[in-house]
Amino acid sequence: MRSFFDLLAIPSPNSPFSGQARRTPCYPGLKAGVVGQGDSAVMNTGAPGQCTVSDWAEHVLEFHPDPTQREILDCPEPDGLLLCTRQFGKTTITAIKAAHHALSRPEAKVVVGSRSQRQSEMLVAKTAAFLRQAGVALKPAGLKTFGYTLPNGAKLYALPHSPVTTRGFDAVTLLIFDEAAVVSDELYDMATAFQAAAPNPSLWLLSSAGPQSGFFYEEWSDPRRTHWRRFKVPVDQCPRISPDFLARERLRKGEAVFRREYHCEFLAYGDQVISRELLETANSQDHKPWNGGQPLWKR
């Protein structure tokens, strides 16, 4: 009898991923549903075949990604940073990645964090909607936490924004932070430990630009952190937003906010008095003072 993994045509969850985009069965016009319950549940795949995550999204979910979204969906690296314009669709494509991860990896644990539990629940709910569209029967995850359980044992959870009380998760295979630029460092530092014992864990941070501080800014701007696959998508790479709307947004928000939210620029704002660029320039050995280093006043 063919195993669950034979039917999915993928490696077991304990196998390291190859450098290629993972391929799972995809059948145009068919739902990638689940037949049976518990340990006897298997994929209702129909005819044999394989496809990338973006192909699965197109044929099963009827979601048609643009070229940039397709590249993100099919990214083979486990850790990704997505810095993008508002309304690019980052929550949608991340929910598709989460749905595919949970469906193709039995006993997976997907945990979503954000600046509020409501926002975390929205991404988990969108992931669940895609799974239902694929014909997957979901049950409440329990643990007094908003989430769902799949027939293959995979689970989805939404975290509250509470580093003190949000503990107890382990072996998290996919950890996601939505609007990471405004999530607290305390929550991030606490939650990344959830993946310590997970085989081949994956971590994705997605956000529009924020202040020149915090873990998202540090992860994005530090060139020594080479394990990340970085995606930057400013508004000129998003054809769904009209020039007329952008012109009105520039007037409404002002230049600084507009550049931050639509052009992916980390700019000083709020209680940040001195920009990071100015501090780095002042500490540089190559910095040349505008007045030649002379005192600004004489005694």
C-alpha positions in Angstrom: 0.0 0.0 0.0 1.3 3.4 -0.9 2.2 5.7 2.0 0.9 9.2 2.6 4.2 10.6 1.4 4.1 8.5 -1.8 0.7 9.9 -2.6 2.0 13.4 -2.0 5.2 12.8 -3.9 7.3 14.7 -1.3 10.0 13.7 1.2 9.0 13.0 4.8 9.0 15.9 7.3 12.3 14.6 8.7 14.1 14.8 5.4 16.1 17.9 4.6 14.7 19.9 1.7 16.7 20.1 -1.5 17.8 23.3 -3.1 14.8 23.2 -5.5 11.3 24.5 -5.0 9.3 21.8 -3.3 6.9 20.0 -5.6 3.6 18.5 -4.6 0.7 16.9 -6.5 -1.4 19.4 -8.5 -4.3 18.5 -10.7 -6.0 21.2 -12.7 -9.7 21.4 -11.8 -9.4 19.0 -8.8 -9.5 19.8 -5.1 -6.5 18.6 -3.0 -8.8 17.3 -0.3 -8.4 14.7 2.4 -10.3 11.4 2.5 -10.8 9.6 5.8 -10.1 10.6 9.3 -7.2 10.4 11.8 -4.3 8.2 10.9 -6.1 6.7 7.9 -6.6 10.1 6.2 -4.9 10.3 2.8 -4.8 13.0 0.0 -7.6 12.9 -2.5 -5.2 13.5 -5.4 -6.7 11.8 -8.4 -4.4 11.5 -11.4 -0.6 11.6 -10.7 1.4 14.8 -11.3 3.5 17.4 -9.6 3.6 21.2 -9.3 5.2 24.0 -7.4 3.4 25.9 -4.6 2.4 28.6 -7.1 1.0 26.0 -9.5 -0.9 24.5 -6.6 -2.3 27.9 -5.7 -3.4 28.5 -9.3 -5.0 25.1 -10.0 -6.5 24.3 -6.6 -7.1 27.7 -5.0 -7.7 29.6 -8.3 -5.2 32.3 -7.2 -3.2 33.7 -10.0 0.1 35.2 -8.6 2.0 37.9 -10.4 5.7 37.1 -11.2 7.0 38.5 -7.9 4.3 36.7 -5.8 5.2 33.5 -7.7 8.9 33.9 -6.8 8.0 34.3 -3.1 5.6 31.3 -3.1 8.2 29.1 -4.7 11.2 30.3 -2.6 13.2 27.2 -1.5 15.0 28.9 1.3 13.4 28.3 4.8 13.9 31.8 6.1 12.4 34.8 4.3 12.1 38.6 4.8 9.3 40.3 2.8 9.5 44.1 2.8 6.8 45.4 0.6 4.4 48.2 -0.2 1.0 48.4 1.3 -1.7 46.3 -0.5 0.9 44.0 -2.3 -0.9 40.9 -1.0 1.7 39.8 1.5 -0.9 38.4 3.9 -2.6 36.4 1.1 0.6 34.8 -0.3 1.9 34.1 3.2 -1.4 32.4 4.0 -1.0 30.3 0.9 2.5 29.3 1.9 1.2 28.4 5.4 -1.7 26.3 3.9 0.7 24.4 1.6 3.1 23.8 4.5 0.4 22.4 6.8 -1.1 20.3 4.1 2.1 18.8 2.8 3.8 18.2 6.2 2.0 15.9 8.6 2.2 17.0 12.3 3.5 20.5 11.2 3.0 23.4 13.6 2.3 26.8 12.1 2.4 29.7 14.5 1.5 33.3 13.5 2.4 36.4 15.6 1.6 40.1 15.0 1.1 43.3 16.8 -2.3 42.1 18.1 -4.1 38.8 18.4 -6.8 40.0 16.1 -4.3 40.5 13.3 -2.7 37.1 13.9 -6.2 35.5 13.8 -6.9 37.2 10.5 -3.9 35.5 8.8 -4.7 32.1 10.4 -8.4 32.5 9.3 -7.2 33.3 5.7 -5.0 30.2 5.8 -7.9 28.1 7.0 -10.1 29.5 4.2 -7.6 28.4 1.6 -7.5 24.9 3.2 -11.3 24.6 3.1 -11.2 25.7 -0.5 -8.8 22.8 -1.1 -11.4 20.5 0.5 -9.6 20.0 3.8 -11.8 19.4 6.9 -10.6 21.5 9.9 -11.2 21.2 13.6 -10.6 23.7 16.4 -7.0 23.4 17.6 -7.8 23.6 21.3 -5.4 24.9 24.0 -7.6 27.9 24.4 -5.8 29.4 21.5 -7.4 30.5 18.1 -6.4 27.9 15.6 -7.2 24.7 13.6 -6.1 21.1 13.3 -5.8 19.3 10.0 -6.6 15.6 9.4 -2.9 14.9 8.9 -2.1 16.2 12.5 -0.8 19.6 11.4 -1.9 22.6 13.5 -2.3 26.4 13.0 -2.1 28.8 15.9 -2.5 32.6 16.3 -0.4 34.2 19.1 -1.6 37.0 21.3 0.8 39.9 21.5 1.9 39.0 25.1 5.5 37.8 25.6 4.9 37.1 29.2 2.0 34.7 28.9 2.6 33.3 25.4 4.7 30.3 26.1 4.3 26.5 25.8 4.7 26.0 22.1 7.4 23.7 20.9 8.7 22.1 17.6 7.1 24.9 15.5 7.9 24.1 11.9 6.7 27.5 10.4 6.8 30.7 12.4 5.3 33.8 10.8 5.3 37.5 11.9 2.9 39.7 10.2 3.6 43.5 10.2 6.8 42.6 11.8 8.1 46.2 11.9 5.6 47.0 14.7 5.9 43.8 16.7 7.8 44.0 20.0 11.3 42.7 20.3 10.2 40.8 23.4 7.6 38.7 21.5 10.0 38.0 18.7 12.8 36.9 21.1 10.5 34.7 23.0 8.8 33.1 20.0 11.8 32.1 18.0 12.8 29.7 20.7 9.6 27.7 19.7 11.6 26.3 16.8 14.6 25.0 18.7 13.6 21.4 18.4 11.8 21.5 15.1 13.2 19.6 12.1 14.0 22.0 9.2 12.1 25.0 10.7 11.1 27.9 8.6 10.8 31.6 9.7 9.1 34.3 7.7 8.9 38.0 8.6 6.6 40.2 6.5 5.9 43.9 6.8 5.9 47.3 5.2 8.7 49.6 6.4 8.7 50.9 9.9 11.1 52.8 12.2 14.9 52.5 12.1 14.8 50.2 15.1 13.4 46.8 16.2 14.1 43.3 15.1 12.7 43.6 11.6 14.9 46.6 10.8 17.9 44.8 12.3 17.3 41.5 10.4 16.7 43.4 7.2 19.7 45.8 7.3 22.4 43.7 8.9 24.5 42.3 6.0 26.1 39.7 8.3 22.7 37.8 8.6 23.2 35.9 5.3 20.7 33.1 6.1 17.8 35.3 5.0 16.2 35.4 1.6 15.2 39.0 1.2 12.3 40.3 -1.0 11.8 44.0 -1.5 8.6 45.1 -3.4 8.1 48.8 -3.7 4.9 50.2 -5.2 6.3 50.5 -8.7 6.5 46.7 -8.8 2.8 46.3 -7.8 0.6 47.0 -10.9 -2.6 46.7 -8.9 -2.3 50.1 -7.3 -3.3 53.0 -9.6 -1.2 56.2 -10.0 -4.2 58.3 -9.2 -4.7 56.6 -5.8 -1.0 57.0 -5.1 -1.1 60.7 -5.8 -3.9 61.1 -3.3 -2.1 59.1 -0.7 1.0 61.2 -1.1 -1.0 64.3 -0.4 -2.9 62.7 2.5 0.1 61.2 4.3 3.0 63.5 3.5 6.3 62.6 1.8 7.9 60.7 4.8 4.9 58.4 5.6 4.3 57.8 1.8 7.9 56.8 1.2 7.8 54.5 4.2 4.5 52.7 3.4 4.8 52.6 -0.4 8.5 52.8 -1.2 9.8 50.5 1.5 12.1 53.1 3.1 12.9 52.8 6.8 12.7 56.4 8.0 13.0 58.0 11.4 9.7 58.9 13.0 7.8 59.0 16.3 10.2 59.5 19.2 13.3 58.8 17.2 15.1 62.2 17.2 18.3 61.3 15.3 18.1 59.0 12.2 20.2 55.8 12.0 22.0 57.2 8.9 23.2 60.2 10.9 24.4 58.1 13.8 26.3 55.7 11.4 27.9 58.7 9.6 29.0 60.2 12.9 30.7 57.0 13.9 32.4 56.4 10.6 36.2 56.9 10.3 35.7 58.4 6.9 33.3 61.1 8.1 34.5 64.7 7.3 32.8 67.4 9.4 31.3 70.2 7.3 33.4 72.8 9.1 36.7 70.9 9.1 36.3 69.8 12.7 36.6 73.3 14.1 34.6 74.3 17.3 31.2 75.8 16.5 32.0 78.7 18.8 35.0 80.3 20.4 35.5 81.2 24.0 
